[in-house]
Amino acid sequence: MEQTAILKLDNVGYTYDGRVKVLDGLSLEFFPGQIVGITGRSGAGKSTLLSLLSGLTKPTSGKIFYQGRDIADMNRFDYRARHIGVVFQGYNLLPALTGVENVIMSLELSGQKVADKRNKALDLLEQMGVDEYTANRRVLKLSGGEQQRVAIARALCYEPGIILADEPTGNLDVDTQEQVVELLRDLAHKNGKCVIVVTHSPQVSKMMDAVIPLAPLTKKKA
């Protein structure tokens, strides 16, 4: 049976500041259970594409569909809060909090009704390879790999179908980079998530199911 795309771009374009065209005529499909890499030089529109997929930015042309529905017709806050989990290169954790407190805060912001948020957060962290002792330390005391595992757990806490990862291994050493990518691969292959990863790393690209290269556009709108 043919699989249905969870995300679909139909002739999508984006023009910055009314004149600088970053993306043009982009038609793509992304599927559950698949991890896809987005590659390209600086200025090719990789981060812009993630911003469009997350609903933070609106395309200037074309449409983006989530499970067949135009996201322009959806409540964008609900779309991001329910269906999209984002993992950043710089982790974007709250430094004054512990790892588990960061995950709990994300759970609270999502509005999910969870009887025991702390236990759910600890369970997610354990799945990401973060034990309870480490989870209870302030994130500034954690290694880069541990912080990224906390960030992935935070992105998963409201059970989104799509994980967007913007250079998630950019600050990590080679061994830790591989471990983090394996976690993301498992989320796709074992948990059925659609995982989309922006990366500059050839090693990370080799671990993807598919790679979409983007090239910078030189056209400018008159």
N, C-alpha and C positions, 0 to 999 in steps of 0.2 A: 504494500500500500504506500502510495506517495506521501511523503512527509510534508506537513504544512509549515511554512515559515512563521516564526514568532514575530520577527521584525522584517519589514520590507520597505525599501526606498524606491520610489518611482520618480525617476528623472529629477532628482534633488539637486538644487544649486544653492550656494550661499555667497552673497556679496557683502563685503565688509565696508562700512562707512559709505555705502551708496555707490562705490566705484571700483573697489578692489575685489575681483572675483576669486574666491578661495576654492570653491567646489562648483562643478558644472555637470549637469546631465548624469548624475550618479544613480544607477539602478542596481540595487543589491538585495540579497535575501540572506537572512540568518536563521539558523534552525536550533531547536532544543537538542541537547546532547552533543553539541559541537563547540570546539574552541577555535576561534579565528583570530589571526594576527593582522593588524593594520600597520603597514610599514611605509616609509618614504622619508625624504629629506625634510629638514626644517622648512616650514612654510607650505608644506604640501596639503595641509588641512586635516591632519590626523586628529588633533585635539578638538578641532571644530566639528569633525564628524561625531566624536563621542558626545560633544555638547548637544548636537542635534538629536542624537539617539536618546539622550537622557531627558530631552524636553526642556533643557535650560535655554536653548536657542531655537528660534523658529527659522525654517528654511525660507529663503527669498523666492524660491521656485520649487515646484514639485511637491510631493507628499510623502509622509512617513506613516506606515501602518503598523500597529501593534495588534497581533491576532486578528488581522483583517479590518481593524477600525482605525480611521485616520486620527492620529493623536492630536490634531488641531481641534477635533471635536470633543476631546476628553479634558477633564480637569487636570491640569498639568501637575499640580501639587500631589493629587491622588496617584497619578501615573508614576511619578518619581518615588513616592512614599511606599507604594505597594509592589511595583513591578521592576524597579531598577535598583541595583546595588552598585555603588561606585567605589573602586579601590584606587588610591592615588599613589604616585611615586613618593611623595613626602609624608605619606601616612595620614596626615590631617587629623591626628588624635588630639584630645585635650590633655596637655602636659601635666596639669595639676591633678588629674584623676588617675586611678589605677586602670589596668587593662580591662578588668571586669566592669568597672564603673563606666568606661567609655561605651561598652556594649549595652549596658543597662540604659544609659542615656539615649542611645539610638532607638532602643525598644520603646522607651517612653515617648519619644518624639513621633514614632510611627503610629502611635495610638492603638497598638495591639493590646488586646485584653489577655494578659498572661498572669496566671495566679502567682507564680514565683519567678519574677524576672531574673533574680540573681542565679537561681539554679539553671534557668534556660541559658543565660549568658555563659555560665561556667561550662555547661554541656557543649555549647558551640565552640568555646575556646579549646576545650579538650579535643574536639574533633579536628581542630586546626593544629593540634600538637602543642598547646599551651597548658601546662599543668596549673593546679590551683595556686601553688606558691607563686609562680610567675604571674598569674592573672591578678594577684592581689598586690603586686608591686606597681608603683607609679611608672607610667610609660617612659619617662625620661631615664629610668633605671634599666630599661630593656634594650636588648640589641636591636639592630635594624631588622633582622629577620623576625624576631619576636614581635616587634611593633607591626610589621606587615601582616603577620598572622592574626594579631588582634584586629587590624584594619579589615581583614577579610571576614573575620567573625562578625564584626560590626555590620559589614555590608550584607551579611546573610541573615541577620537577626529577624528581619520581617519577611523572610522567605520569598525573595523576589525570583522571578523566572530568568532574569537577565542580569549578568554581572559585567560591568564595564570597568576595565582596568587600564589606567593611563600610566604607562611606563612603571609597572609595579615592581620591577626588579632593578630599576635604574640606580638605586643607592646600595645595592647588595653585592657581596662577593659572589664568585662563580658558583661555589657549592650551595650557598643559601639561595641564590637565584634559581638553581635547578629545583630545589625543594619547594619553593614557592610556586613555580610553574607546575610542578607535579600536583600540588594542592588544587590549582585552578583546573588542571586537566581532569582530576577526579570529580570536581564539581560538575563538569560537563558530562564526562563519560559514565560516572556512577550515580550522579544525582539528577541528571537530565537538564542541567542549566544551560542556557545559551551564554557562552563566555566570549567576550570580545576584548582583545588585548592590543593596545598600542605599544609598539616596541621598536627600538633601534638595534636591538641585539640579534645578530645572525643565529646565535645559539638558541635564543628563545624562539625565533621564527621556525627553526627546525622542529620544535616540539608542538607546533600548531597542526590542527587538522587541515587548515587551508590558510593561505596568506593573500591579502588584498593589498597590492602596492599602490600608493597614491603618488602622483607627480605634481609639483608646483605648477600652477597656471600663470601664464604671463599676460593673459587678456585683461583689459580694463574696460569697464563700462563707460561709454562716452558721456 
